[in-house]
Amino acid sequence: MWQKHLNSQNIRGMSTQVLPTIDSSKLASLHPWFVTGFADGESSFCISIYKSDSIKIGWRIQASFQIGLHIKDQNLLESIKLFFGVGNIYIHGKDSIIYQVGSLKDLEIIIAHFDKYPLQTQKRADFELFKKIVEIIKNKNHTTFEGLQEIIGLKSSLNNGLPIAIKEAFPEIISAPRPLVVGQEIKDQNWLSGFVSAEGCFNVKINKYSSGGEQRESVILRFTITQNTRDEQLLRSLINYLDCGNVSSQPSQDIVNFIVTKYSDIVEKIIPFFSKYKIEGVKVLDFKDFCKIAELKKIQADKTSEGLIQIHEIKSGMNKSRLTNRISGIRQMSTLASIHLNNNLSIRHNSTLASNDCKIKPWFLTGFADAEGCFMINILKVPQMKIGWRVQPVFQIRLHAKDENLLKEIKAFFEDQGYLTKSNNNSVLYRVFSIEMLEKIINHFDKYPLQTQKRADFELFKSVVMMVKSKKHLSQDGLQEIINHRASLNNGLTLLLKESFPKSNPVARISSIENPQIPDPQWLAGFTAGEGSFSINVSNNSASKTGYLVSLRFQLSQHLRDEKLLKSFIDYFGCGQYYSLKGSQSRGDFVVTKLSDILNIIIPFYLNNPIIGLKAYDFQLWCKVSELMLKKEHLTLEGLEKIREIKAKINKYPSGSK
C-alpha cells in the first residue's frame, strides 16, 4: 500500500523528474474494471491546501489523483497512465514512483471513469468528496472565502482529514458528512484481479514439527487480501463470490483479512480464477511461484527432502525477498576499470571495482559453465507417485558467497529465471529446475557449445530433459532409460539407484572432442574466471640482493581428460607450458611464468577480454606487482615489502568487492 506514504500536503516537494516513457507496445492493455479494482487498493484522491501570497484569498488549492508504487512496478503504472491517456509519472523518494493527474481537464477523465466503473471499497466516499471539490474549483468558487470554507469542510472528511496548520487557520470549520457506501459487491471479475494486484498476497508458510523423533516440515499455501476494517463487509462477500475462505479481523491494527489456506480451494478455485483473470505487476511473479509450489505439492514433492529444498528456494525469492535489480547498469563486481600498457610496458591502474559495462557475453557464459557449471539429474524415491520415483533435471552453478553478484549476472542473462540460494557452507547456488527454462539453457549451449569434456554430460542431460518433457519419465521403460543415462552422467548412480535398478546399462558417452580449440576470446575469459589462477610467489634466493626472488604465475587447471584442450592454450597464446599431475589428482596445468610473456601477452589479453567476478580482484593485484617488477622495485627491500602486502590480499576479497 504505497499510497499511505504519500502526503498530500507535500505535493510541492515532490520530485519533478519525470520517468522516461516505456514503449507502449510492451505494456499491458488493462480492463476498465481492473483499473478500478487496482485504484480501490492503491490510489489516493488528494486535495492540497497551502498558503500563497500570490493568491488574493491567500490560499492555493490543488486537486490531484495519485497512485504510488515501488519503482519495480513501473510497467504497471505506465499501463495505467496509458489507459487514462493523461498524467505523468514522477520519481518519489529512493524506491518509489508516483502517477499523478493534476489538471482540471485531465481530472474530468479520471472522474468520468470512476462514475462509469465505480469504486467498491469505502474509498468511494473519498472519491465523492473529491469530485465535489473539483466541481467547486471548476466553477471558480474556490477563489471566494465561502468556497474555500466549503472545500475545507469537505477535505476534513477526506482521507486523514485536515493537517494541524489548516485546523489552526480555520478553527470554526464544520466537517461535511461523509457519504455512505453500502451494498458493496464484486461487479466484475476484472475488478477482483485489479484489487488483488494491489492488496492480495500469495504466501507460502513452512512449519516445522516433530514426528517419530524426526524434524519435519509442512508446506502451507496461503492467499490473503487485507483491508481496513471499514471494508469488512466487502471482504466477507468474497467468501460467497469465490466459494471458499474465511475472514479474520485484527481490531488492534484496524485491519481485516480474507484468507484461503485449504489446498483444494487453492488449486481448484484461487489459481484457476487468477490464471484466467490476470494479475498485473510484479505480484504476478509471486503468483507464478505460488503456482509452482502448488504443482510440487500436487506430486507430493513436499514430502521429499529434495522437493523441500526446491520449495525453500522458490519461497526465498517471493514477495519482499524477490531479487529485482532495476538498475542494470550498476554492477557491484570486482572488475579492473583501467590498466594501460604503453611502449615502455608501464601499467596504469584505477582502483574502481565496479563497471557499468560488466555484462555477461554468450561465449563468456559457456566458458564459465565449462569450468563451474553442473548438469544434474536428481532421481528421488517418492512412494506416493504412481511410478514410485521423481525425476528432476537441474542446471546448477555453485560459487563462494562473495561471488553472488556474478551469479546474479548469469541469472539475468537467462532472463532472470532460476533461483539463487545461500547455503550454510559460505557458498551460493544458482539453480534452474523448470523444463521450459532448461530448454532455453539447452538452446544456449547448442548455439555456444561447451569445449571441455563436460559437453558429454550436457548431451546426456539434454536427452533426459527431452524425455521428461515428453512424459517418458512416467513410464517404467522411460524411467529405466533415464537411469541408464544418469549412470553415465557425472559420478554415475547412487548406491540406492544401483540397488533399485540392478539391470541398468549405462549409455555410451559421446566420444571425446578430438581437436578442442578456443572458439572465442570471451570463452577463455569465462573459463579463466572459473578455473584460472593469478599467483605471486616470493621465495628465498641467496643470489638476490634482497635474499628473495619474486615471480608471477598464471595457471589454468583442468582434469586430465581435457589435456588436449589445455595443450591447445600454448598455441593459442604463443607461450606457456603444460604439466600433468597423475595419480590421485589427475590434473593438468597450463602455466605461464615468464615475465615478458605475462606483460606482453597475458595481461593485454585479459584487458581486452575482462574477467568478471571476484577473480578480477586477484588480476588487479597481480598487475600491480607486475608494475613494481617493471620498475625493478622488487629488487629493493621497500618494494619487496609492498609486494608482500599485495600478495597477502590475493584470494582474500574485501567485503566491498562483493
N, C-alpha and C positions, 0 to 999 in steps of 0.2 A: 504494500500500500504506500507507494512512493509519494502520493499527493499529500500525505499527512505532514511531510517535511516542508511543504510549500507554504510560505507565509504571505498572504495576500497584501499585507501592509509593506512588504519588502520588494514589491514588484519593480520599483525603481532601481533596486540594487542588483537586479538580475543581469547576468552576462548578456551582452548584445551580440555575442559571437554566434552567428547562425551556422548550423552544421551544413556541410556540402550536401546537396541533394543526391539521393541514390537513384540509379537508373530505374525508372518506374516499371520496366519490363520484368524486373527481379522482385517486385513487391507483390504481396498477396492482394487479391481482389476481395474486399470484405462485404459481407451481407449487412444490410442496414440494421437488422436486429442484433447481429454480432456487435456492431459498434455501440448500440445502446447498452447491451449487456456488459461490455467492457467499461463503458462510461459509468455504469452503476457501481462498478468496482473501483475504478481508478481516477475518475475525473473530478474536477472541482470547479464550481461556479463562484467566481471571486468578484468582490466589489472592494476596490481600494479607495480610501478616502484620506487625503493628506493636505496639509496646509500649503497654500500657494499665494504669494504676494501679487502674482501677475493676474490673478482671477479677482474680479470685482467682489464676489461674495466671500473670498478668502479661502475657499476650499476647492480642491480639484477632485473629481470623481472619475474613476476608471473601471469599467466593467471588462472582465475577460473570462474566457473559458480555457481551462488548463488541464493537461494530462501530463503528469511527471512520471518517468520510468528510469530504471537503471540504463546506462548507456549501451549495455549489451543488447537491449531491446530496441535499438534504433530503427531496425527494419519495420517492426510493428508500428512504431509511432509514425514512420514515413507512410505506411499504408493507410493509417487513419487520416493523415494530412491529405493524401491523395484522394481518399474517399470524400472529404468535405470540399477539397479544392481551394481552401483558404488557410491562412495562418502560417506560422513559421515554427521551426524547431531550434531551440537555443541550448547551449551548454549551461548547466545549472549545477555548480559545485564540481567536485572532483570526479564523481562516478555517475552522475545523473544528468538527464536531459529533460527538456520540457517542451511540449507542444502548446502553443498559445495563440488564441484568436482574440484580438482586441478591438478592431474597428467595428463601428455600429453596423455597417453594411455587411461585414462578414458574420457578425453575431446573429444577424437575421437568418442566415443559412443554418447556423447551429440550432437556433430556436425552432425553426421550421422542421428540422429533422426530429427533434425530441417531442414536438407536438404530434407528429405523424407516427413516430415509434417511441411511445412514452417510457420513461424510466419506471422500473418496478420496485426499487427499494425506496426507503424514506428520503433518499436524495431527490426524489421528485418534488418534495416540498421546497428544497433549496432552489431547484430549477424554477418553480413557480414564482418565488420571491425575486429571484434574479431577473426573470422575464419582466416583472412589473417595473423593476428599477431601470432596465434597458429602455422600456417604453417611456418612462419619465425623462430619461436623458435624450431620447429621440425627439421628444416634444419640447426640449429645451427648458423644461421646468426645473431642472437641477441648478439652473442659474439663479433661481429665486430662493429666498430663505425658507419659504414654506415647502418648496420642492425638495430642498436639501434636508429639511427635518423629516419629510416623508421617507426619503431614501435611507436616512439613518435609522428610522424606526423599522424599516424593512430589513436593513442589514443586521440589526440587533437580534433578529430571529434566524439569521442566515449563518450556516456553518457554526463557528465557535463564538458568534456574537461580536460585540464591539471591543476593540482594544482599549486600554486604560486611557490613552490620550483623548480618544473620541468621547468616552464616558465623562471625563472631566470637563471637556469643552461643551458638551450638551447634556447636562445632568437631568434635565426635565423630559428627556425623550421617553416616549411610551412605545414599547415593543409592539410591532404588528403581530397579529395572530398567525401562528404557523399553520399552513394548510394541512389538512388531514389526508393521509394516504391510506386508503383501505381497499379491501378486495384484491390484494396482491396475488398474482398468479403468473405462471410461465406462459407468455404469449406465443413464443416461437422457440423451436429447438436451438436456433442460432443465437437467441438471447442467452441461453444457458451456456453455450460454448464460449461466448464472449465473456460472460460473468466468471466462468471457471478459469479462463485465460488470465483474469485479473485476480480472483480471490481463491481459486482452487489450489489444492496441494496433493500431489501424488507422492506418497511417502512409503518407505519400506522400513519396518521395525524388526530388529533381530533380537530376540530374547534368549538369554542363556538359562539353562535349567539342568538339574541333575537327574539321571535315570540309571538305575542299576549301578550306582557308584561312578558313572561316567558323566563328564560335562558335555552337554549337547546344546544345540541351538535350534530355535524355531523361527521361521520367517513369516511375517505378517504384512500383507499389503493393506494400506490404509488410504482411502480417498476422503478428503475433508474440504468443506467450504466454510469459511469463517466470516462472521459479520457482527456488527454491533447488535446488542440485544433488542434494539428497537425494530429490527428486521427478523425477529424470531418467527413471526407468522409466515413470512416468505420462505424461510429455510424449512419450516415444518411442511410446507406444501410440496417440497421436493420428495418427501417420503412417498406420497401418492404418485407424484409425477414419474419418478424413477422406479417406483415399486420396490424400494429397498432402503436400508439405512435407518438411522435414528438421529435425534437431536439432543445435544447436551449443552448446558449453559455453564458459564463461569462468571457468576454475578460480581465477584471481586474485581474482575477485569472488564466487566461490561461487554462481554462477547458471548456469542452462541455459535456452536459448531454443528454442521450436518456431517455425519460420519458414516462411512461404509467400510466394514472390515471383513465381512463374510466372503470367503474366497469365491463361492459360486456366484454371488451377486457381482463381485468384481469382474469375473471373466464372462458372465452371461449378460450383464446389463451395463456396467460402467464402461468397460473397454469397448464394446460394440457401439455404444452411443457416441463416444468421443472419437472413435475411428471414422464414424460417418459424419459427424458434425465437428469439424476440425478445431483443435486448439491452435492458437497462433502465438508467435513469440518464442522466447527461449524456453518457456514452460513446456512446449511440445517435445523438447528433448527429454525432460523428466517423464513425460507421458510415455515416450518410446522406451525408456529404460524400465519404467513401471511394467510395460507390456512384456519386455524381455524376461523380467523376473517372474511374471505370471506364467510365461511359457515354460520356464525352468521348473517352477512348482508343478506344472501340469504333468511333466515327465518325471516328477519326484526327484529332480536333481538336488533339491534342498535337503534330501536325506543322505547325500554323499558328501565327503569332505571336499572333493574337487568341485562339486556343484556349489557348495557353500562359499568356497574361495571365489568362484566366479560371481556369485551374488554379492559378496562383500565388495568386490571390485566395482561392480555396477553401481551399488549403493554409494560408494565413496565419491562418485562423480555427480551425484544428483543434488538438486536444489541448491543450497548455499555453497556446497562443496564443488559445484560444477566448475571444471577448469575451462575458463574462457579468457582468451587474450585478444582484446580488440585492437591493441596497438601492435600490429605485426612488425612494424619497423624497429621496435625496441627489442634487442636480444641481449640477455644477460649471459653471454658466453665468454669464455676465455679465448679471444682471438687476437692475433697480433695485428695492431692497427697499421703500423707502418715500419718497414725496415727497407732501407735502400742501399744497394751496392753500387758504388761508382768504380771508375777505372782503377782506383787505388785500393779497392776492396775494403773501404771503410763502411761501417754499418751505422745507421741512424735509427734510433728506437723511439717509439711512442708507447707509453705505458698503459694507454687505454685498453681495457679488456672487454669492450663492447663494440659491436659493429652493426650499423644499420643494413649492411649488405650480407649479413650472415643468414643465408638461406640454403637449405639442402638442395643439391642438384641430383638428378636421377642416377648418374653414374657414381656419385659420392655415396649415395644410399646403398647401392649394390655393393660397392667396395666395403662399406662399413658392415653390411649384413654378412659378407664373406668372412669377416672377422668375428662378429659378435652375434649374428642372427641365429635363431634356432627354430627348426620346423619340427613340431611335436605332434604326435597322435596319442592322446590320452584315451585309454580304454578302461572303463570302470565297471565293476560288478554292481548292478542295480537289480536286485531280485524283483522289484515292483514292475519293471519293464517286461514286455512280452518276450523279448529275445534274451532278457537277463543281463544285458550289457549295454553300456552307453559309450558311444564313440564321439570324441570331441577333438577335432583338429585345432591346433593353436600355433600362431606365429608369435615368437617371443624374442625380446632383446632385454638382457639384464645388465645394468651398469651400476657403478658406485653412486650413492645417493647424491654426491656433489655434482654428478653429471646429469642431473634430472632435466636441465634445460635442453640438452642435446636430444633426449628422448621426446621432449615437447616439440622440438623441431621435426623429428621423424613422425610424430603423431600428426602434426599439422600437414606434413607432406601427404600423408594418407587420409586427407580430408577430415582430419580431427576425429577419426574413428578409432576405436580401441580404448584401452584403459591403462592408466598409469597407477601403479600401486607401490607404496613403500613397504619394504619388508624389514624384519627385525634385525637382520644382519648388515645394516647400513648400506643396503642396495635398493634400487628402484627398478621396477619391471614395467615394460610396455608389452601389452598382450592384445591380440586380436582373436576373437572367437567366432564371430558371425560368418556364415558361409558366404553371404553377399559381399562382405568386406574382404574375406580371404580370396575371393575370386579377383578382386581388384589388385590385391597384393601379388597374386599369381600372374596377372597380366603384366605387372611391372617387371617381374623377374623373367618373364618370357621376352619382353622387349629389351631389357637391360640385363642379360644373363650373368649369373654368378660365374666366377672364374676359378674358384678353388674346387676341391672335390666335394664341397658342400652341395654342389649342383646335383649330385646323385640323390642326396637327402631331399632336395627340393622336388625332384621329379617323382619320387615315391610319395611325398606329401601331396603333390598336385593330384596324383591318381586317386589317393584316398579322399581328398576333398570332393572330387568329381563323383566318387561312389556315394558319399554322404549326400551330396546334392540330389542324386537320382534315387535316394532312399534305399540303396542296396544294403546299407548297414542294418536294416530292419529285418533282413532275412538271414538264416543260418549260413547259407552259402556265401552271401555278401560279407557277413561278419568274418568268416574264415579267410576270405580273400584279403580283407583289411588286415587281419592278424598276420598273414603272410607278408604283406607289405611292411607292416610295423617291425617284423622280425629282421628286416634288412636296413631299418632306419636307425640312425644314431647308435645307441647302445643295445639295440635289439629288444627282445621281450623280457618283461619282468618275470620273476620266479612264479608268481601267481598265474600269469598268462601261459607260461610254459606248461605248468601243471594242468591248466584248464583246457589247453588246446595242444595236446601232445603230438598230434599229427600235422602240425604246422610245417609248411615247406617254404622257407624264405625265397622271395622272388629275387631275380638277378638284379644287382645294382647296375646302373648304366656304366659302360666302360669308361676308364679314366680319360681325362682330357689330354690328348696326346701332345698337342702343341699349344700349351697355355700362353697367353700373351696379354699385355696391358691394353684393354680396349679403349681407354680414355684416361687422360691425366687425373680427372676427378675420381675415377675408380681408385687410383693409387692414393689419392688424398684421403678418401674414405677408409681404405684398408689400413693406412698408416694411423688414422685416428683410432682404429681398433687394435691393431697389432704392433704399431711402431713404438720405438723407444729412443729417446734422446738422452744420452747419459754423459756425465762429466766424471772423469777419473783423475784422481790425484794420488800418485804412487811415489814411494821412496826411490831416489836416484842419486847416488853419490857423485856422479859426474856433473850434476847440475849445480849451478852456483847457489841455489836455494836449498839444495838437497832433495828436491821434489821434481817430478815430471807430471805435467798436465796434458791430458789428451781428451779429445771428444770422440764419441762413438754413436753412430746411427745404426739402428738394427731393426729388422723386420723378421719375425719368427712365425713358424707355422709347423704343423705336423709333417713328418717325413713323406707322407703320401702326396704332399704338394711340393716336393723337391724341385720338380721341373719348373714350376711357377717361380719359386724363389731364385733359381739359377737364371731365369729369364730377366730378372732385375739387373743383372750385371751388364747385359747387352743394352737394356733399356736406358740405364743411367750412364753407361760407359765408365763405370767404376765399381769398386767394392769386391767382396769375396763371399764365397759360400762355405759354410761349415755345417757339419751334421753331428748330432748327438744321438747315438743309437742306444739301445737298451731300454731302461725304464722311462726315459724322457721322450725318445722317438721324435726328436725335434730338429728342424733345420733352421739356420740363421743366415740371412743376408746381412752383411756387416760392411760399413764404411768408416774408416778411422783416419785416412789420410787428410790432413788439414786442407790442402789445396782443393781436393775433391769436395770436401764439405762446404768450403767457401764458394767455389765456382759452380758446383752442380746441385748439391742437396739443398742448401739454403735458398738459392734462386728458384728452384722447382717449387718449394712449399710456400714461397712468397706469391708465386703466380697461381698456385693451387692450394689455397689456405686449408689448414686443418681446422675442424670445428670441434668444440668441446674442451674439456679441461687439459687435454694433451697439448693444446695450443699454448697453454701457460708454460709447460716444460720447454716447448720450442722457443719461446721468447727468452727464457733464462739461458738456454743453450746458445742462442745467438749473442746474448750479452757477453758470455765467456769467449765466444769466437772473436768478438771485437777486442776484448782485452788481450787476447793472444796475438792478434794482428799488431797491436801496439807494443807487443813484447812485455806487457805488464806482468805476464805470468812468470817472467824471469826475475821479478823483484819480490821481496817479502811482503810489501804492501799490496801488490797486485795479487799475490798468492792468497792473501787473506780475503780479498774481495771475492776471489773465485770460490774459496771455501764457503763463504756466506751464501753465494748464489747456489752452489751445489747442495747446501743444506735445505734449500727450498724446493728442489726437484721432487715431484710426486707428493708434495705437501701443500695442497691448494688452499689459498686463503678463502675464508667464508664469503668474501665479496666477489669471488670469481665464479660463484655458482651460476 
